Amino acid sequence: MNPMSDFSASIPLAYPELLLVVFALSAAMIGAWFKDKAFHALSILGVAAIAGAGVLAMYGPFAPVEIFQGAMVVDGVAVFSKVLIAFAAAATLALGADHFGRVNDKRFEYPVLVTLAVLGMFVMVSAQDLITLYVGVELQSLSAYVLAAWRRDDPHSSEAGLKYFVLSAISSGLLLFGSSFVYGFTGSIRFDAIAAAVNEGAGGVGLLFGLVLMLCALGFKMSAAPFHMWTPDVYEGAPTPVTAFFAAAPKIAAVALMARVLYEPFAAMEAQWQQVVMALSAISMVWGSIAALQQTNLKRLMAYSSIGNIGFALMGLAAGGDEGAASALIYMALYLPTNIGIFALILAMRREGEPAETVADLAGMAQKRPFMAALFTMLLFSIAGIPPFAGFIGKLLVFSAAVDGGLIWLAVLGGVAAVVAAAYYLRLIASIWFAPPAVQLQAPSGTIMVTATAAAVLSFPILVLMLGAVERWVDAAVRMSF
């Protein structure tokens, strides 16, 4: 095909990415001219641009269509992932704009960096070769480094940004090193050519070594243990809206990208990569559950919670087949609003203008802020996997996929880890409702409460009835994509 005609045909399918590019470049120019006076306007436009990109992505084809000479693909998995990423990023950008406006930390770079991170994630989930994959991962990561160190005068925030940067640089090196092995043993960077070489038995131990290095790097990006060491410090040190963003959108992108890598170029090596994914899943579930028991800071506790929940999603991927991939994506879709809602409520916990982020600060919330307490309770029930909330449905799907895939021991281990994790979630609920009041919290803003209420409604049992439509959407996406 003529490169120019291919480029012209690719443009309509790349409208979501192009919208993000146009906004990011325009916002950078406007911000450079008007400085921080443009913060509110750019934040509103940023939410609209990211949400608009999600809407445009929703109209993409489910059957795979390659664009830009095969560098990217638009298919069902990419469409579903982009919609979730856009939803998460728009919600957390709105929370951030509201928060930074109230604490008078208005810098126009915030919506620009979030938008660039979303652009990187969109590229990640559509990648069809190793170079595109790396470019997407690094674009997302570079924006995240700056966001983590947003509060330049706060030593905790600076430490978070530096630690994230240094450790992420190591994971990027692993990703490149692994990719070089894959290229060397298959002779191509394109996923379809790699798949053909794998089917013909190319590579052997060298190719497997490259794949393991890539999986380790992707495990770092999704905070899977034992590559989680950056997560608690970054979650605690970064501003809470930034932490909410880290805990939501990048997780979706990383799980979708790992599914694409495993189920497309390396589908014929399932017996080999399954061992690695099972190990990541088991270690993440166990460590995420046990380590959280000792935490007194809510953001660190949620960091370990996210590690455990990534372990459950990896259980679905380890199961293999369409059912495994679909269960992992649905799990992340159900986990997403709950996680954003909890961080919105943590953001709402302020006294005398300062954040109240410890477990002790929850004590007696039901007596002081009963509506916040009710929302917190619903969201904690959901993330704990208590029936009939949405989190229970997600865990049920990944457990079912693991059992059907013959990974009974992993499902049993996951069940034990879920029970342990429920202990610290229920401890928080007990403190909210039964402990003597600790501190008087300030009245939260409308943006925070709207976000938290919407998240709680999405986790409510009645709306789980919508899951049938979501499940059919994801099943069709996975079946047509992989």
C-alpha positions as CSV (number, residue, x, y, z in Angstrom):
1,M,0.0,0.0,0.0
2,N,1.2,3.5,-0.8
3,P,2.4,5.1,2.5
4,M,0.4,8.3,1.9
5,S,-2.8,6.5,1.2
6,D,-2.3,4.3,4.3
7,F,-1.7,7.5,6.3
8,S,-4.8,9.1,5.0
9,A,-6.9,6.0,5.7
10,S,-5.4,5.8,9.3
11,I,-6.3,9.3,10.3
12,P,-10.1,8.7,11.0
13,L,-9.3,5.8,13.2
14,A,-6.7,7.8,15.1
15,Y,-9.1,10.7,15.9
16,P,-8.9,9.9,19.7
17,E,-5.1,10.2,19.8
18,L,-5.2,13.3,17.5
19,L,-7.7,15.1,19.7
20,L,-5.3,14.5,22.7
21,V,-2.3,15.7,20.7
22,V,-4.1,18.9,19.6
23,F,-5.3,19.7,23.1
24,A,-1.8,19.0,24.7
25,L,0.0,21.2,22.2
26,S,-2.6,24.0,22.2
27,A,-2.7,23.9,26.1
28,A,1.1,24.1,26.3
29,M,1.1,27.2,24.1
30,I,-1.8,28.9,25.9
31,G,-0.2,28.1,29.2
32,A,3.1,29.5,28.1
33,W,1.4,32.7,27.2
34,F,-1.1,33.2,30.0
35,K,0.7,31.2,32.7
36,D,-1.3,29.9,35.6
37,K,-4.2,32.2,35.0
38,A,-5.2,29.6,32.4
39,F,-5.3,26.7,34.9
40,H,-9.1,26.5,35.4
41,A,-9.9,26.9,31.7
42,L,-7.3,24.4,30.6
43,S,-8.5,21.9,33.2
44,I,-12.1,22.1,32.0
45,L,-11.0,21.8,28.4
46,G,-8.7,18.9,29.4
47,V,-11.6,17.0,31.0
48,A,-13.6,17.7,27.8
49,A,-10.8,16.6,25.5
50,I,-10.1,13.4,27.4
51,A,-13.8,12.5,27.7
52,G,-14.2,13.4,24.0
53,A,-11.3,11.0,23.1
54,G,-13.1,8.3,25.0
55,V,-16.3,8.9,23.2
56,L,-14.5,8.9,19.8
57,A,-12.7,5.7,20.8
58,M,-16.1,4.1,21.6
59,Y,-17.0,4.2,17.9
60,G,-13.9,2.3,16.7
61,P,-14.2,-1.1,15.0
62,F,-14.2,-4.3,17.0
63,A,-12.6,-6.3,14.2
64,P,-8.9,-5.5,14.1
65,V,-7.9,-2.7,11.7
66,E,-4.2,-1.9,11.4
67,I,-3.2,1.8,11.1
68,F,0.0,3.6,10.3
69,Q,1.4,0.7,8.3
70,G,0.8,-1.8,11.1
71,A,2.4,0.2,13.9
72,M,-1.0,0.3,15.8
73,V,-4.3,-1.5,15.7
74,V,-7.8,-0.5,16.5
75,D,-9.8,-3.4,17.8
76,G,-12.3,-4.4,20.5
77,V,-9.7,-4.6,23.3
78,A,-8.2,-1.2,22.3
79,V,-11.7,0.4,22.2
80,F,-12.7,-1.0,25.6
81,S,-9.4,-0.1,27.2
82,K,-9.4,3.5,25.8
83,V,-12.9,4.1,27.1
84,L,-12.0,3.0,30.6
85,I,-8.7,5.0,30.5
86,A,-10.5,8.1,29.4
87,F,-13.2,7.7,32.1
88,A,-10.6,7.3,34.8
89,A,-8.4,10.2,33.6
90,A,-11.2,12.6,33.1
91,A,-12.6,11.9,36.6
92,T,-9.2,12.2,38.3
93,L,-8.3,15.4,36.3
94,A,-11.5,17.0,37.5
95,L,-10.6,16.0,41.1
96,G,-7.1,17.5,40.6
97,A,-8.4,20.7,39.2
98,D,-10.8,21.2,42.1
99,H,-8.2,20.3,44.7
100,F,-5.3,22.4,43.3
101,G,-7.7,25.3,42.9
102,R,-8.7,25.1,46.5
103,V,-5.1,24.8,47.8
104,N,-3.9,27.6,45.5
105,D,-1.5,25.3,43.6
106,K,-2.7,26.2,40.1
107,R,-0.2,25.4,37.4
108,F,-1.2,25.0,33.8
109,E,1.1,22.0,33.3
110,Y,-1.2,19.7,35.2
111,P,-3.9,19.1,32.5
112,V,-1.2,19.0,29.9
113,L,0.8,16.3,31.7
114,V,-2.4,14.2,32.4
115,T,-3.4,14.5,28.7
116,L,0.1,13.4,27.5
117,A,0.0,10.4,29.9
118,V,-3.4,9.4,28.5
119,L,-2.0,9.7,25.0
120,G,0.8,7.3,25.9
121,M,-1.7,4.9,27.4
122,F,-3.8,5.0,24.2
123,V,-0.7,4.2,22.2
124,M,0.2,1.3,24.6
125,V,-3.1,-0.5,24.2
126,S,-3.0,-0.2,20.4
127,A,0.6,-1.1,19.9
128,Q,1.4,-3.7,17.2
129,D,5.2,-3.6,17.3
130,L,7.9,-3.3,19.9
131,I,8.8,0.3,19.1
132,T,5.3,1.6,19.4
133,L,4.9,-0.3,22.6
134,Y,8.0,1.3,24.1
135,V,7.1,4.8,22.9
136,G,3.6,4.5,24.5
137,V,5.0,3.2,27.8
138,E,7.7,5.9,28.0
139,L,5.3,8.8,27.1
140,Q,3.0,7.7,29.9
141,S,5.9,7.2,32.3
142,L,7.6,10.6,31.6
143,S,4.4,12.4,32.4
144,A,4.0,10.3,35.6
145,Y,7.4,11.2,36.9
146,V,6.6,14.9,36.9
147,L,3.2,14.4,38.4
148,A,4.6,12.3,41.2
149,A,7.0,15.2,42.2
150,W,4.3,17.8,41.7
151,R,4.8,19.5,45.1
152,R,8.4,20.6,44.6
153,D,8.8,22.0,48.1
154,D,7.5,18.9,49.8
155,P,10.4,16.4,50.5
156,H,7.9,13.4,50.4
157,S,6.7,14.4,46.9
158,S,10.2,15.0,45.6
159,E,11.3,11.6,47.0
160,A,8.3,10.0,45.3
161,G,9.2,11.5,42.0
162,L,12.9,10.6,42.2
163,K,12.2,7.0,43.4
164,Y,9.6,6.6,40.6
165,F,12.0,7.9,38.0
166,V,15.0,5.8,39.1
167,L,13.2,2.5,39.4
168,S,11.1,3.1,36.3
169,A,14.3,3.7,34.4
170,I,15.5,0.3,35.4
171,S,12.2,-1.2,34.2
172,S,12.5,0.6,30.9
173,G,16.0,-0.9,30.5
174,L,14.5,-4.3,31.1
175,L,11.8,-3.7,28.5
176,L,14.4,-2.6,25.9
177,F,16.7,-5.5,26.8
178,G,13.9,-8.0,26.5
179,S,12.7,-6.5,23.3
180,S,16.2,-6.7,21.8
181,F,16.3,-10.4,22.6
182,V,12.9,-10.9,21.0
183,Y,14.0,-9.0,17.9
184,G,17.3,-10.9,17.7
185,F,15.7,-14.3,17.9
186,T,12.6,-13.6,15.7
187,G,14.1,-11.1,13.2
188,S,11.2,-8.7,13.6
189,I,9.6,-6.1,15.8
190,R,6.1,-6.6,14.5
191,F,3.7,-8.7,16.6
192,D,2.4,-10.7,13.7
193,A,5.9,-11.6,12.4
194,I,6.9,-12.5,16.0
195,A,3.9,-14.7,16.3
196,A,4.7,-16.5,13.0
197,A,8.3,-17.0,14.1
198,V,7.2,-18.4,17.5
199,N,4.8,-20.8,15.8
200,E,7.7,-22.1,13.7
201,G,9.7,-22.8,16.9
202,A,12.1,-19.9,16.6
203,G,14.1,-18.5,19.5
204,G,14.1,-21.3,22.2
205,V,15.6,-20.3,25.5
206,G,16.8,-16.9,24.2
207,L,13.3,-15.8,23.1
208,L,11.9,-17.0,26.5
209,F,14.5,-14.9,28.3
210,G,13.5,-11.8,26.3
211,L,9.8,-12.4,27.1
212,V,10.5,-12.8,30.8
213,L,12.4,-9.5,30.9
214,M,9.5,-7.8,29.1
215,L,7.0,-9.3,31.6
216,C,9.1,-8.1,34.5
217,A,9.1,-4.6,33.1
218,L,5.3,-4.6,32.5
219,G,4.9,-6.0,36.1
220,F,6.7,-2.9,37.3
221,K,4.3,-0.6,35.4
222,M,1.3,-2.3,36.9
223,S,2.7,-2.5,40.4
224,A,2.8,-6.3,40.5
225,A,4.9,-7.8,43.3
226,P,7.9,-8.3,43.6
227,F,8.3,-5.2,41.3
228,H,6.1,-3.0,43.5
229,M,8.8,-1.3,45.6
230,W,8.0,2.1,44.3
231,T,4.3,2.0,44.8
232,P,3.7,2.7,48.6
233,D,6.2,5.7,48.6
234,V,4.9,7.2,45.4
235,Y,1.2,6.8,46.5
236,E,1.9,8.5,49.8
237,G,4.2,11.2,48.5
238,A,2.2,12.3,45.4
239,P,-0.8,14.7,45.8
240,T,-3.9,12.6,46.3
241,P,-5.5,13.4,42.9
242,V,-2.3,12.3,41.2
243,T,-2.3,9.1,43.3
244,A,-5.9,8.5,42.2
245,F,-4.8,8.9,38.6
246,F,-1.9,6.4,39.1
247,A,-4.2,3.9,40.8
248,A,-6.7,3.9,38.0
249,A,-5.8,4.7,34.3
250,P,-2.2,3.3,34.1
251,K,-3.4,0.0,35.7
252,I,-6.0,-0.5,32.9
253,A,-3.4,0.3,30.2
254,A,-0.8,-2.1,31.7
255,V,-3.2,-5.0,32.0
256,A,-4.5,-4.5,28.5
257,L,-0.9,-4.2,27.1
258,M,0.2,-7.4,28.9
259,A,-2.9,-9.2,27.5
260,R,-2.0,-8.0,24.0
261,V,1.7,-9.1,24.4
262,L,0.8,-12.5,25.8
263,Y,-2.2,-13.3,23.5
264,E,-0.9,-12.0,20.2
265,P,2.9,-12.5,19.5
266,F,3.5,-15.1,22.2
267,A,0.2,-17.0,22.2
268,A,2.1,-20.2,21.2
269,M,4.3,-19.9,24.3
270,E,1.4,-20.0,26.8
271,A,2.9,-23.0,28.7
272,Q,6.0,-20.9,29.3
273,W,4.7,-17.4,30.1
274,Q,1.9,-18.9,32.2
275,Q,4.4,-19.8,34.9
276,V,5.7,-16.2,35.1
277,V,2.2,-14.7,35.2
278,M,1.1,-17.2,37.9
279,A,4.1,-16.3,40.0
280,L,3.4,-12.5,39.7
281,S,-0.3,-13.1,40.5
282,A,0.4,-15.3,43.6
283,I,3.1,-13.0,45.1
284,S,1.0,-9.9,44.4
285,M,-2.1,-11.3,46.1
286,V,-0.3,-12.6,49.1
287,W,2.0,-9.6,49.7
288,G,-0.7,-7.0,48.9
289,S,-3.0,-8.6,51.5
290,I,-0.4,-9.1,54.3
291,A,1.5,-5.9,54.0
292,A,-1.6,-3.7,54.1
293,L,-2.5,-5.1,57.6
294,Q,0.4,-3.0,59.1
295,Q,-0.4,0.3,57.4
296,T,-1.6,3.4,59.2
297,N,-1.6,5.8,56.3
298,L,-4.6,5.4,54.0
299,K,-2.7,6.1,50.8
300,R,-0.1,3.5,51.6
301,L,-2.8,1.0,52.5
302,M,-4.5,1.6,49.2
303,A,-1.1,1.1,47.5
304,Y,-0.9,-2.4,48.9
305,S,-4.5,-2.9,48.1
306,S,-3.8,-2.0,44.4
307,I,-0.9,-4.5,44.4
308,G,-3.3,-7.2,45.6
309,N,-6.0,-6.3,43.1
310,I,-3.5,-6.4,40.3
311,G,-2.7,-10.0,41.5
312,F,-6.4,-10.9,41.0
313,A,-6.4,-9.4,37.5
314,L,-3.2,-11.4,36.6
315,M,-5.0,-14.5,37.8
316,G,-7.4,-14.1,34.9
317,L,-4.6,-13.5,32.4
318,A,-2.7,-16.6,33.7
319,A,-5.8,-18.7,33.1
320,G,-5.3,-18.2,29.3
321,G,-7.9,-18.3,26.6
322,D,-10.6,-15.8,25.8
323,E,-12.3,-16.3,29.2
324,G,-9.1,-15.4,31.0
325,A,-8.4,-12.2,29.1
326,A,-12.0,-11.1,29.4
327,S,-12.2,-11.8,33.1
328,A,-9.1,-9.7,33.7
329,L,-10.4,-6.7,31.7
330,I,-13.9,-6.9,33.4
331,Y,-12.2,-7.1,36.8
332,M,-10.3,-3.9,36.0
333,A,-13.5,-2.2,34.8
334,L,-15.3,-3.0,38.0
335,Y,-12.3,-2.1,40.2
336,L,-11.8,1.3,38.5
337,P,-14.8,3.4,39.8
338,T,-14.4,1.9,43.3
339,N,-10.8,2.9,43.5
340,I,-11.5,6.4,42.2
341,G,-14.3,6.8,44.7
342,I,-12.1,5.8,47.6
343,F,-9.4,8.3,46.7
344,A,-12.0,11.0,46.2
345,L,-13.1,10.5,49.8
346,I,-9.6,10.4,51.0
347,L,-9.1,13.8,49.2
348,A,-12.3,15.0,51.0
349,M,-10.8,14.3,54.4
350,R,-9.2,17.6,55.4
351,R,-9.1,19.5,58.7
352,E,-8.0,23.1,59.0
353,G,-6.8,23.1,55.4
354,E,-4.5,20.1,55.9
355,P,-5.0,16.6,54.6
356,A,-6.2,13.9,57.1
357,E,-4.9,10.7,55.5
358,T,-4.4,8.3,58.4
359,V,-6.5,5.4,59.4
360,A,-7.1,7.1,62.8
361,D,-8.7,10.0,61.0
362,L,-11.6,7.8,59.9
363,A,-12.7,7.2,63.5
364,G,-16.3,8.3,64.1
365,M,-16.9,9.6,60.6
366,A,-20.4,8.3,60.7
367,Q,-21.3,10.7,63.5
368,K,-19.7,13.7,61.9
369,R,-20.2,13.0,58.2
370,P,-22.8,10.3,57.8
371,F,-23.2,10.6,54.0
372,M,-19.4,10.3,53.5
373,A,-19.4,7.4,55.9
374,A,-22.1,5.6,53.9
375,L,-20.2,6.1,50.6
376,F,-17.0,5.0,52.1
377,T,-18.7,1.8,53.4
378,M,-20.2,0.9,50.1
379,L,-16.9,1.4,48.3
380,L,-14.9,-0.6,50.9
381,F,-17.5,-3.4,50.7
382,S,-17.1,-3.4,46.9
383,I,-13.2,-3.4,46.8
384,A,-13.2,-6.1,49.5
385,G,-15.3,-8.3,47.3
386,I,-18.3,-8.6,49.6
387,P,-21.4,-9.9,47.8
388,P,-23.4,-8.6,46.1
389,F,-21.3,-5.5,45.3
390,A,-19.4,-5.1,42.0
391,G,-16.0,-6.2,43.4
392,F,-17.5,-9.6,44.3
393,I,-18.6,-10.1,40.7
394,G,-15.1,-9.2,39.5
395,K,-13.4,-11.7,41.8
396,L,-15.9,-14.4,41.0
397,L,-15.1,-14.0,37.3
398,V,-11.3,-14.3,37.7
399,F,-11.7,-17.2,40.1
400,S,-14.0,-19.0,37.6
401,A,-11.5,-18.4,34.8
402,A,-8.7,-19.8,37.0
403,V,-10.6,-22.9,37.9
404,D,-11.7,-23.5,34.3
405,G,-8.1,-23.1,33.2
406,G,-6.9,-25.7,35.7
407,L,-5.3,-23.2,38.1
408,I,-7.2,-24.4,41.2
409,W,-4.3,-23.8,43.6
410,L,-4.1,-20.2,42.4
411,A,-7.8,-19.7,42.9
412,V,-7.6,-21.2,46.4
413,L,-4.6,-18.9,47.2
414,G,-6.6,-16.0,45.9
415,G,-9.5,-16.9,48.1
416,V,-7.3,-16.9,51.2
417,A,-5.7,-13.6,50.2
418,A,-9.2,-12.1,49.6
419,V,-10.2,-13.1,53.1
420,V,-7.1,-11.5,54.6
421,A,-7.6,-8.4,52.6
422,A,-11.3,-8.2,53.8
423,A,-9.9,-8.0,57.4
424,Y,-8.3,-4.6,56.9
425,Y,-11.2,-3.2,54.8
426,L,-13.6,-4.3,57.6
427,R,-11.3,-2.7,60.2
428,L,-11.7,0.6,58.3
429,I,-15.5,0.2,58.3
430,A,-15.6,-0.6,62.0
431,S,-13.5,2.5,62.7
432,I,-15.9,4.7,60.6
433,W,-19.0,3.5,62.4
434,F,-18.1,2.4,65.9
435,A,-14.9,4.3,67.0
436,P,-15.2,7.5,69.0
437,P,-15.0,10.6,66.8
438,A,-11.4,11.7,66.1
439,V,-11.3,15.0,64.3
440,Q,-13.8,17.4,62.8
441,L,-13.4,17.2,59.0
442,Q,-14.1,20.1,56.7
443,A,-17.1,20.0,54.4
444,P,-15.9,18.5,51.1
445,S,-16.4,20.2,47.7
446,G,-19.2,19.4,45.3
447,T,-16.8,17.9,42.7
448,I,-15.4,15.4,45.2
449,M,-18.8,14.3,46.5
450,V,-20.3,14.0,43.0
451,T,-17.3,11.8,42.0
452,A,-17.5,9.7,45.1
453,T,-21.3,9.3,44.8
454,A,-21.1,8.3,41.2
455,A,-18.5,5.7,42.1
456,A,-20.6,4.3,44.9
457,V,-23.6,4.1,42.7
458,L,-21.6,2.1,40.1
459,S,-20.6,-0.3,42.8
460,F,-24.2,-0.7,44.1
461,P,-25.8,-4.1,43.6
462,I,-28.7,-2.9,41.5
463,L,-26.4,-1.4,38.9
464,V,-24.4,-4.7,38.8
465,L,-27.3,-5.8,36.6
466,M,-25.6,-3.8,33.9
467,L,-22.7,-6.2,34.0
468,G,-24.3,-8.5,31.5
469,A,-24.0,-5.9,28.8
470,V,-20.4,-5.1,29.8
471,E,-19.5,-8.8,29.9
472,R,-20.9,-9.3,26.4
473,W,-19.0,-6.3,25.2
474,V,-15.7,-7.5,26.6
475,D,-16.2,-11.1,25.4
476,A,-16.9,-9.9,21.9
477,A,-13.8,-7.6,22.1
478,V,-11.5,-10.3,23.2
479,R,-12.8,-12.9,20.8
480,M,-12.4,-10.6,17.8
481,S,-9.1,-9.1,18.9
482,F,-7.1,-12.1,19.9
